[in-house]
Amino acid sequence: MGVRQSGQVRLRALGLLMAVTFVAWVAGPAQAQQEITGKDGAPMVLVPAGEFTMGSNDGSDDEKPVHQVSLDAYYLDKYEVTVGQYAKFLEAKGMNVPPMWTTMDQPPHQKRPVVNVDWSDANNYCEWAGKRLPTE
């Protein structure tokens, strides 16, 4: 895999990690809190149930046809996973550190979003935090 492809995969994985979602679906908006705290201490906000239009009639074959999709309510992390949160995960699980970790894991960077993680790293973090990555 070339450097550019590797970077693109890492950026996609970072996007997935930033969009970490809670595993359990919400029973109903009337019963759900608007904000909760996840196992990893991250604030999570309620995304209410709803419908949206997905696809394109003008795009690639895998985008066709345009159709309505209904989603149940779910919780989504309010902020990206930080270096500090990821450090707690690494310590608890004894996982390999991502590239450039010694540079990232410094006091001034603890509240910045973690970078250089791939899909597998993001998924492992989610499992540890009692969450999951979003799906299409």
C-alpha positions as CSV (number, residue, x, y, z in Angstrom):
1,M,0.0,0.0,0.0
2,G,1.4,3.4,-1.0
3,V,2.0,6.3,1.4
4,R,-1.0,8.2,0.0
5,Q,-3.3,5.2,0.3
6,S,-2.1,4.5,3.8
7,G,-2.8,8.1,4.7
8,Q,-6.2,8.0,3.2
9,V,-7.1,4.8,5.2
10,R,-5.8,6.5,8.4
11,L,-7.9,9.6,7.7
12,R,-11.0,7.5,7.1
13,A,-10.3,5.5,10.3
14,L,-9.9,8.8,12.2
15,G,-13.2,9.9,10.8
16,L,-14.8,6.7,12.1
17,L,-13.2,7.1,15.5
18,M,-14.5,10.7,15.6
19,A,-18.0,9.3,15.0
20,V,-18.0,6.6,17.6
21,T,-21.5,5.6,18.4
22,F,-23.1,4.0,21.5
23,V,-24.0,0.3,21.1
24,A,-27.5,0.3,22.6
25,W,-30.3,1.9,20.6
26,V,-32.6,4.2,22.5
27,A,-36.1,3.0,23.4
28,G,-37.8,6.3,22.5
29,P,-37.0,10.0,22.5
30,A,-39.5,10.8,25.2
31,Q,-37.6,8.4,27.6
32,A,-34.1,9.3,26.5
33,Q,-31.8,11.8,28.1
34,Q,-30.4,14.4,25.6
35,E,-26.9,13.9,26.9
36,I,-25.2,11.0,28.7
37,T,-21.6,10.1,29.7
38,G,-20.0,7.1,28.1
39,K,-17.9,4.5,29.9
40,D,-14.8,6.3,28.7
41,G,-16.0,9.6,30.3
42,A,-16.9,11.2,27.0
43,P,-20.1,13.2,26.8
44,M,-22.6,11.7,24.2
45,V,-25.5,13.4,22.6
46,L,-28.8,11.9,21.5
47,V,-29.4,11.8,17.8
48,P,-33.2,11.4,17.5
49,A,-34.9,8.8,15.3
50,G,-35.7,10.0,11.8
51,E,-35.5,9.4,8.0
52,F,-33.2,10.7,5.3
53,T,-32.7,10.3,1.6
54,M,-29.8,8.0,0.7
55,G,-28.2,7.3,-2.7
56,S,-28.1,9.0,-6.1
57,N,-29.7,8.2,-9.4
58,D,-26.8,10.0,-11.2
59,G,-23.9,8.4,-9.3
60,S,-22.1,5.0,-9.4
61,D,-24.2,1.8,-9.5
62,D,-23.5,1.2,-5.8
63,E,-25.3,4.5,-5.0
64,K,-28.5,3.6,-6.9
65,P,-31.4,4.0,-6.4
66,V,-32.3,6.9,-4.3
67,H,-34.3,5.6,-1.3
68,Q,-35.5,6.6,2.2
69,V,-33.7,5.2,5.2
70,S,-35.2,5.2,8.7
71,L,-32.9,5.2,11.7
72,D,-33.7,4.6,15.4
73,A,-32.4,7.1,17.9
74,Y,-28.8,6.6,19.0
75,Y,-26.0,8.3,21.0
76,L,-22.9,9.8,19.3
77,D,-19.8,11.1,21.0
78,K,-20.0,14.9,21.3
79,Y,-16.3,15.3,20.7
80,E,-13.5,13.4,19.0
81,V,-11.6,10.8,21.0
82,T,-8.7,12.7,22.7
83,V,-5.1,11.6,23.1
84,G,-5.7,11.4,26.9
85,Q,-8.7,9.1,26.4
86,Y,-6.8,6.9,24.0
87,A,-3.8,6.8,26.4
88,K,-6.1,5.3,29.1
89,F,-7.3,2.7,26.6
90,L,-3.8,1.8,25.7
91,E,-2.7,1.5,29.3
92,A,-5.8,-0.6,30.2
93,K,-5.5,-3.0,27.2
94,G,-1.7,-3.1,26.7
95,M,-2.2,-2.4,22.9
96,N,0.5,-1.3,20.5
97,V,0.8,2.5,20.3
98,P,0.1,4.3,17.0
99,P,2.9,5.9,15.0
100,M,4.3,9.1,16.5
101,W,2.7,8.3,19.9
102,T,5.6,9.6,21.9
103,T,5.1,13.0,20.3
104,M,1.3,12.9,20.7
105,D,1.3,11.7,24.3
106,Q,2.7,14.8,25.9
107,P,0.9,17.0,28.4
108,P,0.0,19.9,26.0
109,H,-1.7,17.4,23.6
110,Q,-3.9,15.4,26.0
111,K,-7.1,17.2,24.9
112,R,-6.4,17.1,21.2
113,P,-8.0,14.5,18.9
114,V,-6.0,11.3,18.6
115,V,-4.5,10.6,15.1
116,N,-2.6,7.9,13.3
117,V,-5.1,5.1,14.2
118,D,-6.5,2.7,11.7
119,W,-9.9,1.1,11.6
120,S,-8.8,-1.8,13.8
121,D,-7.4,0.5,16.4
122,A,-10.6,2.5,16.4
123,N,-12.7,-0.6,16.6
124,N,-10.7,-1.9,19.6
125,Y,-11.1,1.4,21.4
126,C,-14.9,1.3,20.8
127,E,-15.2,-2.2,22.2
128,W,-13.2,-1.2,25.3
129,A,-15.4,1.9,25.7
130,G,-18.7,-0.1,25.3
131,K,-19.4,1.6,21.9
132,R,-19.1,0.8,18.3
133,L,-18.1,2.4,15.0
134,P,-21.0,3.7,12.9
135,T,-22.2,1.7,9.9
136,E,-23.8,2.6,6.6
